[in-house]
Amino acid sequence: MTGRSITWNRSDVVVAIVFVAWQLFYLGYSWAASGRTLGMAVLGLRVVQADGTGLDPWRGVVRALVFPLSFLLFGLGFLGILVQHEHRALHDLIAGSAVIYAWDARAARLRFLAREAELGVGSAPQRPAGTTDTH
């Protein structure tokens, strides 16, 4: 857009400022305002506090600020997602947040059971062949 080549190096302060501003706006503001970024909304994910309540704005900003730590430690900050019982990355542990599925699994299960009931699937137990009702 500027006609100049932009490279990431320590001497280019403008690039660092734009990167931090973008990170705070896209990640921090999105997490603070709605608990999700555009990409997370598409995937059905949401960021909440560790206890499951909605993410307060301060935690969203803290999560955005410490998010690079997970990358800077050679990606080891994400290892907690795979090995930890709560499946939380380093930035989630620091910010006191967790990523969850945004859809309601219980409601989806009830809709599935209602559909099965309408179709008659599994509604009555089947008798073995050759048996009759003796009533």
C-alpha positions as CSV (number, residue, x, y, z in Angstrom):
1,M,0.0,0.0,0.0
2,T,2.8,2.4,0.7
3,G,5.1,1.3,-2.2
4,R,7.8,0.5,0.3
5,S,9.0,-2.9,1.3
6,I,8.1,-3.6,4.9
7,T,10.3,-6.1,6.8
8,W,10.2,-7.3,10.4
9,N,13.4,-6.3,12.1
10,R,14.4,-4.7,15.4
11,S,15.2,-1.3,13.8
12,D,11.7,-0.8,12.3
13,V,9.7,0.5,15.2
14,V,6.7,1.3,13.0
15,V,6.2,-2.4,12.1
16,A,6.4,-3.4,15.8
17,I,3.8,-0.7,16.8
18,V,1.5,-1.8,14.0
19,F,1.8,-5.5,15.1
20,V,1.1,-4.7,18.7
21,A,-1.8,-2.4,17.8
22,W,-3.3,-5.1,15.5
23,Q,-2.9,-7.8,18.1
24,L,-4.6,-5.7,20.8
25,F,-7.4,-4.6,18.5
26,Y,-8.1,-7.9,16.8
27,L,-7.4,-10.3,19.6
28,G,-7.8,-8.2,22.7
29,Y,-10.8,-6.2,21.7
30,S,-12.6,-9.2,20.2
31,W,-12.0,-11.4,23.2
32,A,-12.9,-8.6,25.6
33,A,-16.1,-7.6,23.7
34,S,-17.5,-11.0,22.7
35,G,-15.2,-13.7,23.9
36,R,-14.3,-14.7,20.3
37,T,-12.5,-13.6,17.2
38,L,-14.0,-13.9,13.8
39,G,-12.1,-17.1,13.2
40,M,-13.3,-18.5,16.6
41,A,-16.9,-17.7,15.7
42,V,-16.6,-19.6,12.5
43,L,-15.1,-22.7,14.3
44,G,-17.7,-22.4,17.1
45,L,-15.3,-21.6,19.9
46,R,-15.4,-19.0,22.7
47,V,-13.1,-17.8,25.4
48,V,-14.5,-17.7,28.9
49,Q,-13.1,-17.4,32.4
50,A,-11.7,-20.5,33.9
51,D,-14.9,-21.0,35.9
52,G,-17.0,-20.9,32.8
53,T,-18.5,-17.4,33.2
54,G,-18.2,-14.8,30.5
55,L,-14.7,-13.3,29.9
56,D,-14.3,-9.9,31.5
57,P,-12.6,-7.2,29.3
58,W,-9.5,-7.1,31.4
59,R,-8.8,-10.8,31.0
60,G,-9.3,-10.5,27.3
61,V,-6.6,-7.8,27.1
62,V,-4.3,-9.8,29.4
63,R,-4.8,-12.9,27.2
64,A,-3.9,-10.9,24.1
65,L,-0.8,-9.5,25.7
66,V,0.6,-12.9,26.9
67,F,-0.5,-14.8,23.8
68,P,2.9,-14.3,22.1
69,L,4.6,-16.1,25.0
70,S,3.2,-19.4,23.8
71,F,4.9,-18.9,20.5
72,L,8.1,-17.4,21.9
73,L,8.8,-20.5,24.0
74,F,9.2,-22.5,20.8
75,G,5.5,-23.3,20.8
76,L,5.7,-25.1,24.2
77,G,3.1,-22.8,25.6
78,F,0.5,-24.7,23.5
79,L,1.6,-28.1,24.9
80,G,-0.8,-27.7,27.9
81,I,-3.7,-28.0,25.4
82,L,-2.6,-31.6,24.7
83,V,-1.2,-32.8,28.1
84,Q,-3.0,-30.8,30.8
85,H,-6.2,-32.1,32.3
86,E,-8.0,-28.8,31.6
87,H,-6.5,-28.4,28.1
88,R,-5.4,-24.8,28.7
89,A,-2.5,-23.2,27.0
90,L,0.1,-21.0,28.8
91,H,-1.7,-17.8,27.9
92,D,-5.0,-19.2,29.2
93,L,-3.4,-20.2,32.5
94,I,-1.9,-16.7,33.0
95,A,-5.1,-14.9,32.0
96,G,-7.4,-17.2,33.9
97,S,-9.3,-18.1,30.8
98,A,-10.3,-21.2,28.8
99,V,-11.5,-22.0,25.3
100,I,-14.8,-23.9,25.0
101,Y,-17.2,-24.9,22.3
102,A,-19.8,-22.2,21.9
103,W,-22.6,-24.5,20.9
104,D,-24.9,-26.2,23.4
105,A,-24.1,-30.0,23.3
106,R,-27.1,-30.8,25.6
107,A,-29.6,-29.0,23.3
108,A,-28.1,-30.8,20.3
109,R,-28.4,-34.2,22.0
110,L,-32.1,-33.4,22.9
111,R,-32.8,-32.4,19.3
112,F,-31.2,-35.7,18.1
113,L,-33.3,-37.8,20.5
114,A,-36.5,-35.9,19.5
115,R,-35.7,-36.7,15.8
116,E,-35.2,-40.4,16.7
117,A,-38.5,-40.4,18.5
118,E,-40.3,-39.0,15.5
119,L,-38.8,-41.6,13.3
120,G,-39.6,-44.4,15.7
121,V,-36.0,-45.4,16.0
122,G,-35.4,-47.3,19.3
123,S,-38.9,-46.4,20.6
124,A,-40.0,-50.0,21.4
125,P,-37.9,-53.0,22.3
126,Q,-37.9,-55.7,19.7
127,R,-39.0,-59.2,20.6
128,P,-37.0,-62.2,19.4
129,A,-38.4,-63.9,16.3
130,G,-40.9,-66.6,17.0
131,T,-42.2,-65.2,20.3
132,T,-45.7,-64.0,21.0
133,D,-47.4,-61.9,23.6
134,T,-49.1,-64.0,26.2
135,H,-51.5,-61.4,27.6
